[in-house]
Every structure is written in C-alpha cells, then in structure tokens.
C-alpha cells in the first residue's frame, strides 16, 4: 500500500489515469494529514508494484504529486 501527497482536485485526475491501467492499483479517497500535507491511500495489486511506480514517475510531470510513501504491511 502507498500514500500519495496531493490535492483533493489532483487525486481525481491521478485516479482516472491509474484506473486506465486495469488491475494495477486502486486510489482511495481515504486520507491522512501529516505535517500539513494530505496523503491519499493507494492499494497496489500483488505483483504490480514496479508498473505502478513507473506510472507514477510518468504522472509526476502532469500531476501534482508531492510525496510518495510506501507503507509496510
């Protein structure tokens, strides 16, 4: 599972892009606030972490993704 620091408006765009890659990840509207930054939860499918991270790298040039945190199980 990952947490993405972004805005409420951007999370919708990020969700739409990630959803286009069937079965990679699910962006949730569940969030947490740390040091004034809002992080949204992303569930990544088993075996899809590398592809998810590649998508995020490409997305960073189009979307306001300020931080990516990986949560250990």
N, CA, C and O of each residue as an XYZ file, in Angstrom:
292
protein
N       0.838     -1.163      0.000
C       0.000      0.000      0.000
C       0.893      1.240      0.000
O       1.976      1.257      0.584
N       0.400      2.268     -0.673
C       1.123      3.528     -0.781
C       0.230      4.677     -0.350
O      -0.995      4.563     -0.313
N       0.873      5.780     -0.029
C       0.196      7.037      0.253
C       0.788      8.090     -0.670
O       2.009      8.197     -0.787
N      -0.070      8.873     -1.331
C       0.367      9.938     -2.237
C      -0.021     11.284     -1.663
O      -1.182     11.504     -1.316
N       0.938     12.184     -1.561
C       0.647     13.548     -1.132
C       0.249     14.353     -2.357
O       1.048     14.558     -3.271
N      -1.000     14.806     -2.361
C      -1.517     15.582     -3.475
C      -2.748     16.343     -2.990
O      -3.129     16.243     -1.824
N      -3.358     17.094     -3.880
C      -4.561     17.846     -3.515
C      -5.812     17.021     -3.812
O      -5.757     16.023     -4.530
N      -6.922     17.447     -3.257
C      -8.193     16.759     -3.497
C      -8.554     16.791     -4.983
O      -9.062     15.806     -5.519
N      -8.296     17.910     -5.646
C      -8.586     18.007     -7.082
C      -7.702     17.065     -7.895
O      -8.179     16.406     -8.819
N      -6.433     17.001     -7.557
C      -5.494     16.162     -8.307
C      -5.748     14.678     -8.120
O      -5.498     13.889     -9.031
N      -6.243     14.284     -6.951
C      -6.437     12.854     -6.703
C      -7.448     12.270     -7.694
O      -7.357     11.091     -8.036
N      -8.389     13.060     -8.152
C      -9.357     12.576     -9.146
C      -8.665     12.296    -10.489
O      -8.924     11.280    -11.133
N      -7.791     13.208    -10.894
C      -7.032     13.010    -12.135
C      -6.116     11.788    -12.024
O      -6.056     10.963    -12.936
N      -5.409     11.680    -10.906
C      -4.500     10.554    -10.686
C      -5.271      9.238    -10.711
O      -4.822      8.256    -11.302
N      -6.431      9.227    -10.066
C      -7.279      8.028    -10.059
C      -7.698      7.641    -11.470
O      -7.662      6.463    -11.824
N      -8.094      8.618    -12.280
C      -8.530      8.327    -13.651
C      -7.398      7.705    -14.469
O      -7.618      6.754    -15.219
N      -6.203      8.239    -14.324
C      -5.063      7.709    -15.084
C      -4.723      6.294    -14.613
O      -4.570      5.388    -15.434
N      -4.605      6.102    -13.314
C      -4.239      4.778    -12.796
C      -5.326      3.749    -13.111
O      -5.018      2.589    -13.382
N      -6.579      4.162    -13.079
C      -7.680      3.242    -13.398
C      -7.634      2.769    -14.849
O      -8.164      1.705    -15.168
N      -7.013      3.542    -15.720
C      -6.896      3.147    -17.122
C      -5.976      1.934    -17.283
O      -6.048      1.224    -18.286
N      -5.120      1.703    -16.301
C      -4.242      0.533    -16.300
C      -4.937     -0.538    -15.468
O      -4.762     -0.604    -14.251
N      -5.706     -1.356    -16.120
C      -6.570     -2.338    -15.462
C      -5.790     -3.241    -14.508
O      -4.817     -3.888    -14.895
N      -6.238     -3.270    -13.260
C      -5.694     -4.202    -12.291
C      -4.396     -3.805    -11.627
O      -3.828     -4.604    -10.881
N      -3.900     -2.594    -11.869
C      -2.624     -2.181    -11.282
C      -2.806     -1.690     -9.851
O      -2.126     -2.155     -8.936
N      -3.724     -0.750     -9.661
C      -3.899     -0.154     -8.336
C      -5.275      0.491     -8.230
O      -5.958      0.728     -9.226
N      -5.657      0.766     -6.977
C      -6.913      1.438     -6.691
C      -6.624      2.635     -5.802
O      -6.078      2.488     -4.708
N      -6.993      3.817     -6.272
C      -6.814      5.043     -5.494
C      -8.062      5.233     -4.639
O      -9.184      5.176     -5.141
N      -7.860      5.458     -3.358
C      -8.974      5.657     -2.436
C      -9.068      7.122     -2.037
O      -8.083      7.856     -2.114
N     -10.241      7.540     -1.616
C     -10.409      8.908     -1.123
C     -10.096      8.991      0.366
O     -10.199     10.051      0.982
N      -9.710      7.845      0.932
C      -9.280      7.814      2.328
C      -7.960      8.579      2.425
O      -7.074      8.403      1.589
N      -7.833      9.420      3.439
C      -6.621     10.225      3.531
C      -6.151     10.372      4.967
O      -6.868     10.072      5.922
N      -4.917     10.846      5.081
C      -4.341     11.197      6.373
C      -3.597     12.514      6.184
O      -3.196     12.859      5.072
N      -3.419     13.235      7.264
C      -2.691     14.503      7.212
C      -1.458     14.371      8.095
O      -1.554     14.040      9.276
N      -0.303     14.636      7.503
C       0.971     14.610      8.226
C       1.713     15.899      7.928
O       1.948     16.233      6.766
N       2.077     16.611      8.959
C       2.825     17.871      8.815
C       2.155     18.817      7.822
O       2.835     19.477      7.036
N       0.834     18.884      7.856
C       0.090     19.789      6.991
C      -0.094     19.300      5.565
O      -0.682     20.007      4.746
N       0.395     18.111      5.249
C       0.304     17.536      3.899
C      -0.769     16.448      3.887
O      -0.808     15.603      4.781
N      -1.637     16.469      2.878
C      -2.690     15.460      2.752
C      -2.214     14.319      1.870
O      -1.778     14.536      0.739
N      -2.300     13.094      2.399
C      -1.886     11.887      1.687
C      -3.117     11.025      1.425
O      -3.929     10.801      2.323
N      -3.251     10.545      0.194
C      -4.356      9.661     -0.185
C      -3.837      8.237     -0.325
O      -2.727      8.011     -0.806
N      -4.653      7.285      0.101
C      -4.268      5.874      0.116
C      -4.413      5.247     -1.278
O      -5.381      5.503     -1.995
N      -3.437      4.431     -1.633
C      -3.463      3.693     -2.900
C      -3.139      2.232     -2.598
O      -2.105      1.923     -2.005
N      -4.030      1.344     -3.010
C      -3.790     -0.085     -2.880
C      -3.223     -0.590     -4.200
O      -3.840     -0.418     -5.251
N      -2.064     -1.205     -4.146
C      -1.399     -1.717     -5.342
C      -1.583     -3.234     -5.375
O      -1.364     -3.917     -4.375
N      -1.987     -3.750     -6.532
C      -2.211     -5.192     -6.686
C      -0.895     -5.958     -6.549
O       0.177     -5.457     -6.889
N      -1.007     -7.161     -6.052
C       0.167     -8.026     -5.898
C       0.877     -8.202     -7.238
O       0.244     -8.484     -8.256
N       2.181     -8.034     -7.225
C       2.977     -8.206     -8.432
C       2.958     -7.023     -9.385
O       3.558     -7.088    -10.458
N       2.274     -5.931     -9.010
C       2.142     -4.776     -9.909
C       2.887     -3.540     -9.404
O       2.731     -2.454     -9.963
N       3.684     -3.693     -8.366
C       4.353     -2.541     -7.765
C       5.286     -1.822     -8.738
O       5.277     -0.592     -8.803
N       6.081     -2.561     -9.485
C       7.017     -1.937    -10.429
C       6.262     -1.138    -11.490
O       6.651     -0.016    -11.815
N       5.188     -1.707    -12.027
C       4.400     -0.991    -13.038
C       3.745      0.250    -12.427
O       3.716      1.307    -13.057
N       3.224      0.127    -11.211
C       2.623      1.269    -10.522
C       3.638      2.403    -10.362
O       3.324      3.562    -10.631
N       4.839      2.069     -9.928
C       5.868      3.096     -9.738
C       6.275      3.742    -11.059
O       6.565      4.938    -11.094
N       6.301      2.972    -12.143
C       6.588      3.542    -13.470
C       5.496      4.528    -13.875
O       5.787      5.604    -14.398
N       4.253      4.162    -13.635
C       3.129      5.052    -13.950
C       3.255      6.343    -13.152
O       3.072      7.431    -13.696
N       3.568      6.226    -11.862
C       3.722      7.419    -11.034
C       4.828      8.328    -11.541
O       4.672      9.549    -11.555
N       5.936      7.746    -11.955
C       7.038      8.560    -12.476
C       6.598      9.378    -13.681
O       6.943     10.554    -13.799
N       5.835      8.754    -14.577
C       5.328      9.481    -15.749
C       4.286     10.523    -15.336
O       4.232     11.615    -15.902
N       3.470     10.179    -14.354
C       2.421     11.085    -13.890
C       2.969     12.342    -13.226
O       2.334     13.395    -13.279
N       4.123     12.245    -12.612
C       4.695     13.387    -11.885
C       4.901     14.604    -12.775
O       4.921     15.732    -12.283
N       5.052     14.392    -14.066
C       5.219     15.537    -14.972
C       3.882     16.201    -15.301
O       3.865     17.318    -15.819
N       2.769     15.536    -15.012
C       1.434     16.056    -15.335
C       0.588     16.370    -14.115
O      -0.316     17.203    -14.178
N       0.879     15.702    -12.999
C       0.048     15.838    -11.803
C       0.894     16.330    -10.630
O       2.108     16.128    -10.587
N       0.235     16.968     -9.703
C       0.897     17.479     -8.508
C       1.006     16.365     -7.464
O       0.169     16.240     -6.569
N       2.064     15.563     -7.607
C       2.355     14.501     -6.642
C       3.585     14.966     -5.877
O       4.696     14.969     -6.406
N       3.373     15.354     -4.636
C       4.454     15.962     -3.855
C       5.304     14.951     -3.092
O       6.473     15.206     -2.805
N       4.717     13.814     -2.766
C       5.453     12.803     -1.996
C       4.776     11.456     -2.188
O       3.558     11.379     -2.349
N       5.573     10.399     -2.169
C       5.067      9.027     -2.259
C       5.637      8.266     -1.078
O       6.853      8.220     -0.892
N       4.763      7.667     -0.277
C       5.193      6.872      0.868
C       4.723      5.437      0.692
O       3.563      5.187      0.362
N       5.634      4.497      0.916
C       5.258      3.090      0.894
C       5.006      2.649      2.327
O       5.836      2.876      3.207
N       3.870      2.023      2.559
C       3.542      1.538      3.901
C       3.825      0.058      3.964
O       3.306     -0.721      3.165
N       4.644     -0.324      4.911
C       4.958     -1.740      5.081
C       3.773     -2.448      5.733
O       3.124     -1.891      6.618
N       3.491     -3.680      5.292
C       2.362     -4.430      5.891
C       2.604     -4.798      7.335
O       1.751     -5.424      7.964
